[in-house]
Amino acid sequence: MDPSATVLPTELQATLQRRFGLSTLRGLQAQVISRVLARQDVLALMPTGAGKSLCYQLPCCLRPGLMVVISPLLALMRDQLQRLTQVGIPARALTGRLNAQAMRQLSLELQNHRWRVLLLSPERALKGDVAALLSHPACSARVDLLVVDEAHCIAEWGPAFRPAFAALGNLRARFPAASVLALTASADLATRRTILEVLQINGNQVLETSFNRPELYYRVHVSPSPWRHALAYLRTWHPLDSAIFYCRRRAETMHVAALLRAVGVPAVPYHAGQGAQQRRAAEQWFMQRADGVMVATIAFGMGIDKPDVRLVVHAGRPVSLPSYYQETGRAGRDGQRATALLLLALHDVHPESGGQEQEHLQTFLQGKCCRRRSLLAGLAQQLEEPCTACDDCNPDWHPVPALASHRLLWVPAQ
């Protein structure tokens, strides 16, 4: 039995097994679900792969009312909608503008309890037509849980890039009887404070587990020619493995993908400037292959549940340690060892002003102490056990291949 498993009430255990095919809950799941069922607010900080979505999907089977789920990306909403449908939970995603007749039909469906979950972007949730729909007495009376997925976006995207995130407190105020569940896989202290303030969650309603991912090997390589090193590294990569290569600019994704294809590595670009159909095709290509490289800006990856990604490469200085942790967390979701490689030019390592967050990032980049320890410090956590999988603590570490035919990902710096 999983040592973190919890003895569950009979009804909860039966629903977990019947609907989701699971016999136990992991980590914080039982505590979070217990609070949701008790109609308590909670901010849950759980690492990638810890099963955050189940924390509202399971209560949805047991708790009456309508759950409004706020998600930042269409791809994430599609993924959530598919999972909800698979387990028999009636769900609807509002991803486009509806005409007056369609809105009236949706209003009737909500009043008649046809939908249990409504998936929305923050912009859509606050827009006039949807706001009016949800404020209808017959609908608003049914809203009893507001879920904010990827809640770190409130701090990271809200101030300028997507101000609707910072305005989600208005949605909370509209449904004072509803409880709030905020979920994220990465948040430093400042981000946590912002989430709690915007969503009006009490500071003692935070549940947190360790963000340590012992299966990930963290390596930073500083070079006058990081791109050349990156391409050489990927050429050594075994064709049975999946990888994500993050670039800072859209043009770089196109260039790197073309270079990789020219040397026989299957690769596709992905960035926000592409059309929705083109991005969707690239995403499906990557999800269906075991040997592809997705060359992308950070527009790709949030909510992508591909378990067998063995390598995540970043080219250039990260914006912050929480965002870097979030992106590297897309590797090794199956629990098998994987590599997070950060490639820096010499100027990327120079100190930058910007407060404590940049200090933590600088410590991580310079590698004068354990990378894992400094990464977790940037997430307001301490490493309790020894690190054996970063280039500072174990430069000769090798991933254990998931399959006997795999070659090693780790190669010495050229």
C-alpha positions, 0 to 999 in steps of 0.5 A: 500500500502507498505509505501516503494513502489515507483511510477514506470514508466508505462513500468516498472510497467507493466513488474513487474506485468506481469512477476513477479506477483508483484505490487510494489517494496520494499525498495531500489529495485526501486533505484537500478533498476533505476540506472541499467536501466540508465547503472550506476554502483552500489553497493547495500547493502540490507538485506537478503530477500530484493529481491536483485535478482529482481534488475537485473532480472527485468532490464533484461526484459527491457534492451537489451544485455547480462547479465553476473552474477557471483555467488559463489555456484552451488546451488545458480546458480541453484536457480537463473537459475530456477527463471529466467526460470520461468519468461521467461528469457532465461538463461544458467549456465556454471557449467562444462567444455565444449568440443570444439564443445559445446563451438562453439555451445554456441558461436553461441547461444550467437551471435544469442541472444538465451541467455539473462543471463549467470551464471558463477562462478568467476573461470569459468568466468576467465578460458581460454575457457570461457574468449575466448568465451566472448571476441569474438567480437560478444559476447563481444559487447553484454555484457552490465551488469556484476552482482556480487552476494554475492559480500562480497565474494570478500573480505571474500574469495578472498585473499586466499580461492578463489583468482578468486574473487579478480581477478574479476577486470580483467573481468570488464576491459574486458568489459569497456562498461558494467556497474556493479551491485554488490549485498550483504546482509552483508559488513562492511566498509573494505569489502565495500572498497575492493568490490569498489576497485576490481570492480572499482566502484566509492564510491558515487555509493553505495546504502544502506538500514538498515540491521536490522532484527527486527523479529530475536531474538539474543541470546548468551549462554555461557556454559561449555557444549554448545553441551549438551545445543544445543541438549537439546534446539533442543529437545524442538523445535516443529516438525513443524519448520525448523532449521539450525545448523551450526558446524565448522567441517565436522565431527561435522555435521555427529555426531550432525545429528546422535545424533538428529536422535537418539532422534527423531529429523529429521536431515541430515548432509551437508558439502563440503566433500560430493559428489555433489549428496549427498549434492543436496539430502540433500538440497532437503530434507531440502527444501521440509520438514517443520520439518527438521534440516540441520546440516551443515558447512557454505558451506550450505545456501548462496542463499537458499530461504526457508522462514520458517526457525524458528531457526538458531544455531551456535556452536562456535565463528563466524569468523566475525560479517558480516558472522554471520549476513549472516548466521543468515539471513537465518531464518525468511525470511517470516517475522515471528519471528525466533531465532538466537542462538549462543552457546559458550564454555568459551574459545570462549569468550576470546578476540582475536587480529585482529583489529576493526572487532574483537572488534565489534565481542567481544562486541557482544559476551560479551553482555554488551550492546544490541546484535542487536546494536553491530551487526549492528555496525559491519556492519557500521550501527546504530540502530535507534529504540529501540531493543526488541528482544535480550537477553540483552534487553529482556531476556524474549522475546518470538517469536509469533508463525506463527501457533497457534499450534506451541510451543515457541522456546525460552526456559530458559538456563538450 
